[in-house]
Amino acid sequence: MNQLKRILLECSNTWESDENTGIQRVVRNIIKEAPGVEKDFAVESVPAIVKFDHFRRSGKKPLMSMGKAKCLYFLKKIYHKTMPFLKHFSLPEKVEYFLVSNVRRFMQVVFGILFFPLTIRLFFQPKIIPRRGDVLLLLDSSWMYPIWPVVEKAKYDGAVVGLVVHDIIPLTHPYFFPSAITERFNDWFGQAVGHVDFFIGVSETVQKEVQAYLEQNYPYCQAHGRVGFFHLGCTLDSISKNKSVGNGPKELFKRNNVFIAVGTIEPRKNHKYLLDAFDLVWQECPGASLCIIGKIGWLSDHIVNRIKKHPLFKKNLFMFNDASDTELNYCYRHSRALIFSSFAEGFGLPIVEALGYGLPVFASDIPIHREVGKDFCTYFDINDPACLAKMIIDIEKTGKMPQARSNNEYKLLTWKDSCRELFTQVHILSRSQTGWMAGGSYKC
C-alpha cells in the first residue's frame, strides 16, 4: 500500500453502548491512548463510527446512546427474569434470536425518532471518507451490526482493512452460546474473510487459533503472514472518585478470606466448577468465602438459580452483578485471591488486572492463561473441582499461598503499551497487503 497516513479506529458498538465488559474496555482504552501513540508512527488516528451508511468521527457519547444502552440492559433483565416461564413454551431460542437480530435495530429506530434533533445532527456530521494510505481497523465487536457494506466502500476507495479479533470462541466452542449467536458470528467471520486484509488477535493464542481456523476452513485464502497479535493493558479505566463503593462490597470485605471470581456469568466462564469446588471446601473449611462478580449473561439461568438457592448464599457465597470499576477496584484491593476458571478465553483481562494489584491468581490450566499469567499464577485441572478445592483448603488451614513467582516481577503493560503494540502490528501487516486484498475486493 502507499505510505500509511491514517488509522481509522472503528468503535461503533462501544460508542453506542454503556456496557463495561472486556471488549468495551479494550476499545475505550485504545481510543484513549491512540493520540499519544500516533506520533511515534507518523500517522493520524481517527475514532470512527458507522452512522447512516457512512463512517463519521465519533465524539462525546450522546444522551440517546446512553438511554438506549439502559433500555437494552432493562430488556435483558426482563428476559432473564422471564426465562423460567419461557422454557415451558420452548421459546428461549426464538427469543434469543430476536434479541440478537432485531432488538438493537428496533431500538436504534425508536431512539432516532425520540431524539430527532440529535439524529439530524449526526446525519449532517462530516463523513470520513477512507482512501489510499488509510487503514480501516475494525476494533469493536462488529459482528453485532451490519458493517460490511461500508467496509466494501472503504476498500473500493483504496483503504486497507484490518480486523482486531478478540476471540473466535463461538466458532471453536459453539456449545457455549445460543444458536442465534453462533449463526450470526459464523456469518460475520465468513464475511470478514472476504473483506479483511489482515487480522490481529488480542493474544498469541488467538493468533494461532485464527491462523489454524483459516487454514482449515479457508485454505485458499493465503492466511500465512497476515495474522498478528498484541497484548492488552492491565488497568481499570473507569474508576471515579465521585462514585462511592456500595454497602455490599464494604460489608463483605471486612472479612479477610474472600476469594473473588470476575467475569460475565455464562457457560464458558465455568462457574459450575467454582461452586462444585467450594462445596467441597465448605465441608472442611466453613469460614471460606466466595464472591462472584459479573453481569448475568446468556444460558446462565441454571447457574444463577443455583447460586441464589445455595444454603450459604449471602453467608459465604456472594454475587455482585452490577459492580462499577470503582467497586471492582475495591474488591481487588481487599480480596484474598482471584479464581479464574474459564474453559476458553481470548485474553483474560481479570488475570492481568489482579496481578496488577499484587493479588494471587488461581487459573484454569488452558493455553491462554499460561500465555498471560506465565508462572505468576497457580493453575488447576479444569476437569477436577477437587484439585482447586484442595488448594483452597490448604490455604484456609495453613494461611499460606501456593508457591508462584512473585507478582513484583510481572511485567505489567499499560494501555499505552498495548496501543503501541497494536499500531506496530498495523504498520507491519498493512505494508504487506499489496497483492492479496488491499484496495480491492476478494472473495474466497
TORLUM-771654 format. One record per residue (C-alpha): residue number from 1; residue in three letters; x negated, y negated, z negated. Coordinates in Angstrom, 1 decimal. Each point is the difference from the previous one (the first is absolute). Layout:
BEGIN
[rec NUM 'ala' [X Y Z]]
...
This chain:
BEGIN
[rec 1 'met' [0.0 0.0 0.0]]
[rec 2 'asn' [-1.0 -3.7 0.2]]
[rec 3 'gln' [-1.6 -1.6 -3.1]]
[rec 4 'leu' [2.3 0.5 -3.0]]
[rec 5 'lys' [1.6 -3.3 -0.9]]
[rec 6 'arg' [3.1 0.7 -2.1]]
[rec 7 'ile' [1.2 2.8 -2.2]]
[rec 8 'leu' [3.8 -0.1 -0.2]]
[rec 9 'leu' [1.0 1.6 -3.3]]
[rec 10 'glu' [3.5 1.4 0.4]]
[rec 11 'cys' [1.8 -0.1 -3.4]]
[rec 12 'ser' [3.7 -0.1 0.8]]
[rec 13 'asn' [1.3 2.5 -2.6]]
[rec 14 'thr' [-2.0 -1.4 -2.9]]
[rec 15 'trp' [1.1 -3.6 0.9]]
[rec 16 'glu' [3.6 1.2 0.0]]
[rec 17 'ser' [-0.2 2.2 -3.1]]
[rec 18 'asp' [-0.3 -0.6 -3.7]]
[rec 19 'glu' [-1.3 3.5 -0.7]]
[rec 20 'asn' [-3.3 0.6 -1.8]]
[rec 21 'thr' [-1.1 3.4 1.1]]
[rec 22 'gly' [-3.4 0.9 1.4]]
[rec 23 'ile' [0.4 -1.1 3.7]]
[rec 24 'gln' [1.4 -3.4 -1.0]]
[rec 25 'arg' [-2.9 -0.5 -2.4]]
[rec 26 'val' [-2.5 0.8 2.7]]
[rec 27 'val' [1.6 -2.3 2.5]]
[rec 28 'arg' [0.4 -2.9 -2.4]]
[rec 29 'asn' [-3.7 0.2 -1.0]]
[rec 30 'ile' [-1.4 0.4 3.5]]
[rec 31 'ile' [2.0 -3.1 1.1]]
[rec 32 'lys' [-1.1 -1.9 -3.1]]
[rec 33 'glu' [-3.7 0.8 0.4]]
[rec 34 'ala' [-0.2 -0.3 3.8]]
[rec 35 'pro' [-0.7 -3.8 0.2]]
[rec 36 'gly' [-3.0 0.5 -2.2]]
[rec 37 'val' [-1.4 2.8 2.1]]
[rec 38 'glu' [0.8 -1.1 3.6]]
[rec 39 'lys' [-3.0 -2.4 0.2]]
[rec 40 'asp' [-2.4 2.9 -0.5]]
[rec 41 'phe' [1.3 1.5 3.3]]
[rec 42 'ala' [0.5 -3.3 1.8]]
[rec 43 'val' [3.7 0.7 0.5]]
[rec 44 'glu' [3.3 -1.6 -1.0]]
[rec 45 'ser' [2.4 2.2 -2.0]]
[rec 46 'val' [3.7 -0.7 0.5]]
[rec 47 'pro' [2.7 1.6 -2.1]]
[rec 48 'ala' [2.9 0.9 2.4]]
[rec 49 'ile' [3.5 1.2 -0.4]]
[rec 50 'val' [2.5 1.3 2.6]]
[rec 51 'lys' [3.0 -2.3 0.4]]
[rec 52 'phe' [2.4 -0.3 2.9]]
[rec 53 'asp' [-2.1 2.3 2.2]]
[rec 54 'his' [-3.2 -2.0 -0.4]]
[rec 55 'phe' [-2.9 -0.3 -2.4]]
[rec 56 'arg' [0.1 -3.1 -2.2]]
[rec 57 'arg' [-2.3 -1.3 -2.6]]
[rec 58 'ser' [1.1 1.1 -3.5]]
[rec 59 'gly' [0.4 -2.8 -2.5]]
[rec 60 'lys' [1.4 -0.2 -3.5]]
[rec 61 'lys' [2.5 2.8 -0.6]]
[rec 62 'pro' [3.5 -1.5 0.5]]
[rec 63 'leu' [2.8 0.2 -2.5]]
[rec 64 'met' [2.1 2.2 2.3]]
[rec 65 'ser' [-2.8 2.6 0.1]]
[rec 66 'met' [-0.2 0.2 -3.8]]
[rec 67 'gly' [3.8 0.2 -0.1]]
[rec 68 'lys' [0.0 2.8 2.6]]
[rec 69 'ala' [-2.6 2.0 -1.9]]
[rec 70 'lys' [2.1 -0.3 -3.2]]
[rec 71 'cys' [3.1 1.2 1.8]]
[rec 72 'leu' [-1.8 2.9 1.5]]
[rec 73 'tyr' [-1.3 0.9 -3.5]]
[rec 74 'phe' [3.5 -0.2 -1.3]]
[rec 75 'leu' [1.3 2.3 2.7]]
[rec 76 'lys' [-2.7 2.5 -0.8]]
[rec 77 'lys' [1.0 0.0 -3.7]]
[rec 78 'ile' [3.6 0.6 1.0]]
[rec 79 'tyr' [-1.1 2.8 2.3]]
[rec 80 'his' [-2.0 1.7 -2.8]]
[rec 81 'lys' [2.9 -0.3 -2.4]]
[rec 82 'thr' [2.5 1.5 2.5]]
[rec 83 'met' [-2.4 2.8 1.2]]
[rec 84 'pro' [1.5 2.7 -2.4]]
[rec 85 'phe' [3.5 -0.8 1.3]]
[rec 86 'leu' [-1.1 0.0 3.7]]
[rec 87 'lys' [-1.6 3.4 -0.4]]
[rec 88 'his' [3.4 1.6 -0.4]]
[rec 89 'phe' [0.9 -1.1 3.5]]
[rec 90 'ser' [-3.4 0.9 1.7]]
[rec 91 'leu' [-0.5 -3.7 0.8]]
[rec 92 'pro' [-3.5 -0.9 -1.4]]
[rec 93 'glu' [-1.8 0.6 3.3]]
[rec 94 'lys' [2.6 -2.0 2.0]]
[rec 95 'val' [-0.3 -2.9 -2.5]]
[rec 96 'glu' [-3.8 0.1 0.0]]
[rec 97 'tyr' [0.1 -0.1 3.8]]
[rec 98 'phe' [2.3 -3.0 -0.1]]
[rec 99 'leu' [-2.1 -1.8 -2.6]]
[rec 100 'val' [-3.2 0.6 2.1]]
[rec 101 'ser' [1.4 -0.8 3.4]]
[rec 102 'asn' [2.7 -2.7 -0.5]]
[rec 103 'val' [0.1 -1.8 -3.3]]
[rec 104 'arg' [-3.1 -2.2 0.5]]
[rec 105 'arg' [1.3 -1.2 3.4]]
[rec 106 'phe' [3.5 -0.5 -1.4]]
[rec 107 'met' [-1.4 -2.1 -2.9]]
[rec 108 'gln' [-2.1 -2.0 2.5]]
[rec 109 'val' [3.1 -0.9 1.9]]
[rec 110 'val' [2.0 -0.9 -3.2]]
[rec 111 'phe' [-2.7 -2.1 -1.5]]
[rec 112 'gly' [-0.7 -1.6 3.4]]
[rec 113 'ile' [3.6 -1.3 -0.1]]
[rec 114 'leu' [0.1 -0.9 -3.7]]
[rec 115 'phe' [-3.3 -2.0 0.4]]
[rec 116 'phe' [0.7 -1.3 3.5]]
[rec 117 'pro' [-2.1 -3.2 -0.4]]
[rec 118 'leu' [-3.0 2.0 -1.0]]
[rec 119 'thr' [0.6 2.4 2.8]]
[rec 120 'ile' [0.1 -2.8 2.5]]
[rec 121 'arg' [-3.3 -1.4 -1.5]]
[rec 122 'leu' [-1.6 3.4 0.5]]
[rec 123 'phe' [1.3 0.2 3.5]]
[rec 124 'phe' [-1.7 -3.2 1.0]]
[rec 125 'gln' [-3.2 0.7 -1.9]]
[rec 126 'pro' [-3.0 0.1 2.4]]
[rec 127 'lys' [-0.6 3.4 1.6]]
[rec 128 'ile' [-3.4 1.7 -0.2]]
[rec 129 'ile' [-0.9 1.2 3.5]]
[rec 130 'pro' [-2.5 2.8 -0.1]]
[rec 131 'arg' [-2.7 -0.3 2.7]]
[rec 132 'arg' [-3.3 1.4 1.1]]
[rec 133 'gly' [-2.5 -0.3 -2.8]]
[rec 134 'asp' [2.7 0.7 -2.6]]
[rec 135 'val' [0.4 3.1 -2.1]]
[rec 136 'leu' [3.5 0.7 -1.2]]
[rec 137 'leu' [-0.4 2.0 -3.2]]
[rec 138 'leu' [3.1 1.7 -1.2]]
[rec 139 'leu' [-0.7 -0.2 -3.7]]
[rec 140 'asp' [3.4 0.6 -1.5]]
[rec 141 'ser' [2.5 2.9 -0.1]]
[rec 142 'ser' [1.1 -0.6 3.6]]
[rec 143 'trp' [1.8 3.4 0.2]]
[rec 144 'met' [2.9 -1.8 -1.9]]
[rec 145 'tyr' [0.9 -2.4 2.9]]
[rec 146 'pro' [-0.1 -0.1 3.8]]
[rec 147 'ile' [-3.6 -1.2 0.6]]
[rec 148 'trp' [-0.8 1.5 3.4]]
[rec 149 'pro' [1.8 -2.4 2.4]]
[rec 150 'val' [-2.1 -2.9 -1.3]]
[rec 151 'val' [-3.1 2.1 -0.1]]
[rec 152 'glu' [0.5 0.9 3.7]]
[rec 153 'lys' [0.2 -3.8 0.8]]
[rec 154 'ala' [-3.2 -0.6 -1.9]]
[rec 155 'lys' [-1.9 2.8 1.9]]
[rec 156 'tyr' [1.4 -1.4 3.3]]
[rec 157 'asp' [-1.5 -3.4 -0.9]]
[rec 158 'gly' [-3.4 1.6 -0.7]]
[rec 159 'ala' [-0.1 0.6 -3.7]]
[rec 160 'val' [-1.6 3.1 -1.5]]
[rec 161 'val' [2.2 1.7 -2.6]]
[rec 162 'gly' [-1.2 1.7 -3.2]]
[rec 163 'leu' [2.1 1.8 -2.6]]
[rec 164 'val' [-0.8 0.3 -3.7]]
[rec 165 'val' [1.1 3.5 -1.1]]
[rec 166 'his' [0.9 0.1 -3.7]]
[rec 167 'asp' [0.7 3.7 0.3]]
[rec 168 'ile' [1.6 2.6 2.3]]
[rec 169 'ile' [1.6 2.1 -2.8]]
[rec 170 'pro' [3.4 0.1 1.7]]
[rec 171 'leu' [-1.8 1.8 2.8]]
[rec 172 'thr' [-2.2 2.3 -2.1]]
[rec 173 'his' [2.4 0.6 -2.9]]
[rec 174 'pro' [3.5 -0.6 1.4]]
[rec 175 'tyr' [1.7 2.0 -2.7]]
[rec 176 'phe' [-0.7 -2.9 -2.5]]
[rec 177 'phe' [2.4 -2.3 1.9]]
[rec 178 'pro' [3.6 -0.3 1.2]]
[rec 179 'ser' [0.4 1.2 3.6]]
[rec 180 'ala' [0.9 -3.5 1.0]]
[rec 181 'ile' [-3.4 -1.3 -1.1]]
[rec 182 'thr' [-2.0 2.7 1.7]]
[rec 183 'glu' [1.9 -0.4 3.2]]
[rec 184 'arg' [-0.5 -3.7 0.1]]
[rec 185 'phe' [-3.7 0.2 -1.0]]
[rec 186 'asn' [-0.6 2.7 2.6]]
[rec 187 'asp' [1.5 -2.1 2.7]]
[rec 188 'trp' [-1.9 -3.1 -1.2]]
[rec 189 'phe' [-3.3 1.9 0.0]]
[rec 190 'gly' [0.6 1.4 3.5]]
[rec 191 'gln' [0.7 -3.5 1.2]]
[rec 192 'ala' [-3.2 -1.2 -1.7]]
[rec 193 'val' [-2.0 2.5 2.0]]
[rec 194 'gly' [1.3 -1.5 3.1]]
[rec 195 'his' [-0.6 -3.6 -0.9]]
[rec 196 'val' [-2.9 -0.3 -2.5]]
[rec 197 'asp' [-3.6 -0.3 1.1]]
[rec 198 'phe' [-1.6 1.0 -3.3]]
[rec 199 'phe' [1.0 1.2 -3.5]]
[rec 200 'ile' [-1.4 -1.0 -3.4]]
[rec 201 'gly' [0.8 2.2 -3.0]]
[rec 202 'val' [0.0 -1.3 -3.6]]
[rec 203 'ser' [-2.5 2.7 -0.9]]
[rec 204 'glu' [-2.3 2.5 1.6]]
[rec 205 'thr' [2.4 2.7 -0.8]]
[rec 206 'val' [2.7 -1.7 2.0]]
[rec 207 'gln' [-2.4 -0.6 2.8]]
[rec 208 'lys' [-0.7 3.8 0.2]]
[rec 209 'glu' [3.7 0.8 -0.2]]
[rec 210 'val' [0.9 -2.4 2.8]]
[rec 211 'gln' [-3.0 1.3 2.1]]
[rec 212 'ala' [1.1 3.6 -0.5]]
[rec 213 'tyr' [3.7 -0.7 0.7]]
[rec 214 'leu' [-0.8 -1.8 3.2]]
[rec 215 'glu' [-2.4 2.7 1.2]]
[rec 216 'gln' [2.6 2.7 -0.8]]
[rec 217 'asn' [3.1 -1.7 1.3]]
[rec 218 'tyr' [-1.3 -2.5 2.6]]
[rec 219 'pro' [-3.2 1.7 1.3]]
[rec 220 'tyr' [-0.1 -2.1 3.2]]
[rec 221 'cys' [0.0 -3.3 -1.8]]
[rec 222 'gln' [-3.8 -0.1 -0.6]]
[rec 223 'ala' [0.3 -1.0 -3.6]]
[rec 224 'his' [-3.7 0.6 -0.9]]
[rec 225 'gly' [-1.7 -3.2 -1.0]]
[rec 226 'arg' [3.3 -2.0 -0.2]]
[rec 227 'val' [0.9 0.8 -3.6]]
[rec 228 'gly' [-1.8 -1.9 -2.8]]
[rec 229 'phe' [0.6 -0.5 -3.7]]
[rec 230 'phe' [-0.4 -2.5 -2.8]]
[rec 231 'his' [0.6 0.1 -3.8]]
[rec 232 'leu' [2.4 -2.0 -2.1]]
[rec 233 'gly' [-0.5 -2.5 -2.9]]
[rec 234 'cys' [0.7 0.8 -3.6]]
[rec 235 'thr' [1.6 -3.0 -1.6]]
[rec 236 'leu' [3.7 -0.8 -0.7]]
[rec 237 'asp' [0.8 -3.2 1.9]]
[rec 238 'ser' [3.3 -1.1 -1.5]]
[rec 239 'ile' [-0.8 -0.4 -3.7]]
[rec 240 'ser' [1.6 -3.2 -1.2]]
[rec 241 'lys' [-0.6 -1.9 -3.2]]
[rec 242 'asn' [3.5 -1.3 0.3]]
[rec 243 'lys' [1.5 3.5 -0.2]]
[rec 244 'ser' [0.3 1.6 -3.4]]
[rec 245 'val' [-0.4 3.7 -0.7]]
[rec 246 'gly' [3.3 1.7 -0.9]]
[rec 247 'asn' [0.7 1.4 -3.4]]
[rec 248 'gly' [-0.1 3.6 1.3]]
[rec 249 'pro' [-3.7 0.0 0.9]]
[rec 250 'lys' [-0.9 -2.0 -3.1]]
[rec 251 'glu' [1.7 2.4 -2.3]]
[rec 252 'leu' [-1.2 3.1 1.7]]
[rec 253 'phe' [-3.7 -1.0 0.2]]
[rec 254 'lys' [-0.2 -0.7 -3.7]]
[rec 255 'arg' [-0.8 3.7 0.1]]
[rec 256 'asn' [-3.6 0.9 1.0]]
[rec 257 'asn' [0.7 3.4 1.6]]
[rec 258 'val' [2.1 -0.9 3.1]]
[rec 259 'phe' [-0.9 1.6 3.3]]
[rec 260 'ile' [1.4 -1.8 3.1]]
[rec 261 'ala' [0.9 1.1 3.5]]
[rec 262 'val' [0.4 -2.8 2.5]]
[rec 263 'gly' [1.8 0.4 3.4]]
[rec 264 'thr' [3.4 0.2 1.6]]
[rec 265 'ile' [2.0 2.9 -1.2]]
[rec 266 'glu' [0.3 2.2 3.0]]
[rec 267 'pro' [-0.9 3.7 0.8]]
[rec 268 'arg' [-3.5 -0.5 1.3]]
[rec 269 'lys' [-1.0 -1.8 -3.3]]
[rec 270 'asn' [0.6 3.4 -1.8]]
[rec 271 'his' [1.7 -1.3 -3.1]]
[rec 272 'lys' [1.3 3.5 -0.6]]
[rec 273 'tyr' [-3.5 1.2 -0.6]]
[rec 274 'leu' [-0.5 -2.8 -2.6]]
[rec 275 'leu' [3.1 1.0 -1.9]]
[rec 276 'asp' [-0.9 3.7 0.1]]
[rec 277 'ala' [-3.5 -0.8 -1.3]]
[rec 278 'phe' [1.3 -2.2 -2.8]]
[rec 279 'asp' [2.7 2.5 -1.1]]
[rec 280 'leu' [-3.0 2.3 -0.7]]
[rec 281 'val' [-1.9 -2.8 -1.7]]
[rec 282 'trp' [3.0 -0.9 -2.3]]
[rec 283 'gln' [0.1 3.6 -1.3]]
[rec 284 'glu' [-3.4 -0.5 -1.6]]
[rec 285 'cys' [-0.3 -3.8 -0.3]]
[rec 286 'pro' [3.4 -1.5 -0.6]]
[rec 287 'gly' [-1.5 -3.5 -0.5]]
[rec 288 'ala' [-1.3 -0.4 3.6]]
[rec 289 'ser' [1.9 -2.5 2.2]]
[rec 290 'leu' [0.5 -0.3 3.8]]
[rec 291 'cys' [1.3 -3.1 1.8]]
[rec 292 'ile' [1.0 0.2 3.6]]
[rec 293 'ile' [-0.2 -3.4 1.8]]
[rec 294 'gly' [1.5 -0.3 3.5]]
[rec 295 'lys' [3.0 -0.8 2.0]]
[rec 296 'ile' [2.6 2.7 0.7]]
[rec 297 'gly' [-0.6 1.3 3.6]]
[rec 298 'trp' [1.7 2.5 2.3]]
[rec 299 'leu' [0.8 3.6 -0.9]]
[rec 300 'ser' [-0.7 -0.7 -3.7]]
[rec 301 'asp' [3.4 0.3 -1.7]]
[rec 302 'his' [-0.9 3.5 -1.4]]
[rec 303 'ile' [-3.2 -1.2 -1.6]]
[rec 304 'val' [1.5 -3.2 -1.3]]
[rec 305 'asn' [2.9 1.9 -1.6]]
[rec 306 'arg' [-2.6 2.4 -1.5]]
[rec 307 'ile' [-1.8 -3.0 -1.5]]
[rec 308 'lys' [3.1 -1.7 -1.4]]
[rec 309 'lys' [1.5 3.2 -1.4]]
[rec 310 'his' [-3.3 1.2 -1.5]]
[rec 311 'pro' [0.3 0.4 -3.8]]
[rec 312 'leu' [-3.1 -2.2 -0.5]]
[rec 313 'phe' [1.2 -2.8 2.3]]
[rec 314 'lys' [-0.7 -3.4 -1.7]]
[rec 315 'lys' [-1.8 1.8 -2.8]]
[rec 316 'asn' [-3.1 1.4 1.7]]
[rec 317 'leu' [1.1 -0.2 3.7]]
[rec 318 'phe' [0.6 -3.5 1.5]]
[rec 319 'met' [0.8 -1.4 3.4]]
[rec 320 'phe' [-0.3 -3.5 1.4]]
[rec 321 'asn' [1.5 -0.5 3.4]]
[rec 322 'asp' [-0.3 -3.8 0.4]]
[rec 323 'ala' [-3.5 -0.8 -1.4]]
[rec 324 'ser' [-1.5 -3.3 1.3]]
[rec 325 'asp' [-3.7 -0.3 0.6]]
[rec 326 'thr' [-0.2 -1.9 -3.2]]
[rec 327 'glu' [1.5 3.0 -1.9]]
[rec 328 'leu' [-2.0 2.5 2.0]]
[rec 329 'asn' [-3.2 -1.9 -1.0]]
[rec 330 'tyr' [1.1 0.3 -3.6]]
[rec 331 'cys' [0.6 3.7 0.4]]
[rec 332 'tyr' [-3.4 0.6 1.5]]
[rec 333 'arg' [-1.7 -2.0 -2.8]]
[rec 334 'his' [1.7 1.9 -2.8]]
[rec 335 'ser' [0.4 3.6 1.2]]
[rec 336 'arg' [-2.2 2.9 -0.8]]
[rec 337 'ala' [-0.5 1.3 3.6]]
[rec 338 'leu' [1.6 0.1 3.4]]
[rec 339 'ile' [1.3 3.3 1.4]]
[rec 340 'phe' [0.4 0.1 3.7]]
[rec 341 'ser' [1.5 3.3 1.2]]
[rec 342 'ser' [0.9 -0.6 3.7]]
[rec 343 'phe' [0.1 2.8 2.6]]
[rec 344 'ala' [-1.0 -2.5 2.7]]
[rec 345 'glu' [-1.1 -3.6 0.2]]
[rec 346 'gly' [-1.4 -2.4 2.6]]
[rec 347 'phe' [-2.2 -1.6 -2.6]]
[rec 348 'gly' [1.3 0.0 -3.6]]
[rec 349 'leu' [-0.2 -3.6 -1.2]]
[rec 350 'pro' [0.8 0.8 -3.7]]
[rec 351 'ile' [-3.3 2.0 -0.1]]
[rec 352 'val' [-2.2 -3.0 0.8]]
[rec 353 'glu' [2.3 -2.4 -1.9]]
[rec 354 'ala' [-0.5 2.2 -3.2]]
[rec 355 'leu' [-3.7 0.3 0.6]]
[rec 356 'gly' [-0.2 -3.7 0.3]]
[rec 357 'tyr' [1.5 -0.3 -3.5]]
[rec 358 'gly' [-2.5 2.5 -1.3]]
[rec 359 'leu' [2.7 2.6 -0.6]]
[rec 360 'pro' [-0.6 3.7 0.1]]
[rec 361 'val' [1.6 1.6 3.1]]
[rec 362 'phe' [1.4 3.5 0.4]]
[rec 363 'ala' [0.9 0.8 3.6]]
[rec 364 'ser' [1.2 3.0 2.0]]
[rec 365 'asp' [-2.9 1.7 1.8]]
[rec 366 'ile' [0.7 -1.0 3.6]]
[rec 367 'pro' [-2.4 -1.5 2.6]]
[rec 368 'ile' [1.2 -3.6 -0.1]]
[rec 369 'his' [-0.3 -0.1 -3.8]]
[rec 370 'arg' [-3.6 1.3 0.2]]
[rec 371 'glu' [-0.8 -2.6 2.6]]
[rec 372 'val' [1.4 -2.9 -2.0]]
[rec 373 'gly' [-0.8 1.2 -3.5]]
[rec 374 'lys' [-3.2 1.8 0.7]]
[rec 375 'asp' [-1.5 1.4 -3.2]]
[rec 376 'phe' [1.5 -2.8 -2.2]]
[rec 377 'cys' [3.3 2.0 -0.4]]
[rec 378 'thr' [0.9 3.3 -1.6]]
[rec 379 'tyr' [1.8 2.3 2.4]]
[rec 380 'phe' [2.7 2.6 -0.6]]
[rec 381 'asp' [1.4 2.9 1.9]]
[rec 382 'ile' [3.1 -1.3 1.8]]
[rec 383 'asn' [1.6 3.5 -0.1]]
[rec 384 'asp' [-0.4 0.6 -3.7]]
[rec 385 'pro' [1.6 -2.3 -2.6]]
[rec 386 'ala' [-1.8 1.9 -2.8]]
[rec 387 'cys' [-3.3 -1.4 1.4]]
[rec 388 'leu' [1.0 -3.6 -0.7]]
[rec 389 'ala' [1.8 1.0 -3.2]]
[rec 390 'lys' [-3.2 1.5 -1.4]]
[rec 391 'met' [-1.9 -3.2 0.7]]
[rec 392 'ile' [2.6 -2.2 -1.8]]
[rec 393 'ile' [0.2 2.4 -2.9]]
[rec 394 'asp' [-3.8 0.0 -0.4]]
[rec 395 'ile' [0.1 -3.9 0.0]]
[rec 396 'glu' [2.8 -0.1 -2.6]]
[rec 397 'lys' [-1.8 2.5 -2.3]]
[rec 398 'thr' [-3.6 -1.3 0.3]]
[rec 399 'gly' [0.5 -3.7 1.0]]
[rec 400 'lys' [-2.6 0.5 2.7]]
[rec 401 'met' [0.5 -0.5 3.8]]
[rec 402 'pro' [-1.5 2.6 2.4]]
[rec 403 'gln' [-3.4 -0.9 1.4]]
[rec 404 'ala' [0.2 -2.1 3.1]]
[rec 405 'arg' [-2.4 -2.6 1.4]]
[rec 406 'ser' [0.3 -3.4 -1.8]]
[rec 407 'asn' [2.4 -2.4 1.6]]
[rec 408 'asn' [-2.6 -2.7 -0.5]]
[rec 409 'glu' [-2.0 1.5 2.9]]
[rec 410 'tyr' [3.0 0.1 2.4]]
[rec 411 'lys' [-0.3 -2.5 2.9]]
[rec 412 'leu' [3.2 -1.9 0.0]]
[rec 413 'leu' [1.1 -1.6 3.2]]
[rec 414 'thr' [1.6 -3.4 -0.1]]
[rec 415 'trp' [2.8 -0.7 2.6]]
[rec 416 'lys' [-2.5 -2.3 1.7]]
[rec 417 'asp' [-2.4 2.9 0.4]]
[rec 418 'ser' [2.9 2.1 1.3]]
[rec 419 'cys' [1.0 -2.7 2.5]]
[rec 420 'arg' [-3.7 -0.3 1.2]]
[rec 421 'glu' [-0.1 3.8 0.5]]
[rec 422 'leu' [3.2 -0.2 2.1]]
[rec 423 'phe' [-1.2 -2.9 2.2]]
[rec 424 'thr' [-3.3 1.9 0.5]]
[rec 425 'gln' [2.0 3.0 1.3]]
[rec 426 'val' [2.2 -2.2 2.2]]
[rec 427 'his' [-3.2 -1.6 1.5]]
[rec 428 'ile' [-1.6 3.3 0.7]]
[rec 429 'leu' [3.1 1.9 1.4]]
[rec 430 'ser' [1.4 -2.9 2.0]]
[rec 431 'arg' [-3.3 -0.4 1.9]]
[rec 432 'ser' [0.1 3.6 1.2]]
[rec 433 'gln' [3.5 -0.3 1.5]]
[rec 434 'thr' [-0.9 -0.8 3.6]]
[rec 435 'gly' [1.2 3.1 1.8]]
[rec 436 'trp' [2.6 1.8 -2.0]]
[rec 437 'met' [2.9 -2.3 -0.7]]
[rec 438 'ala' [-1.2 -3.5 -0.5]]
[rec 439 'gly' [2.1 -2.7 1.6]]
[rec 440 'gly' [2.3 2.4 1.7]]
[rec 441 'ser' [2.4 2.8 -0.7]]
[rec 442 'tyr' [-0.8 3.6 -0.6]]
[rec 443 'lys' [2.4 2.9 -0.3]]
[rec 444 'cys' [-1.0 3.4 -1.2]]
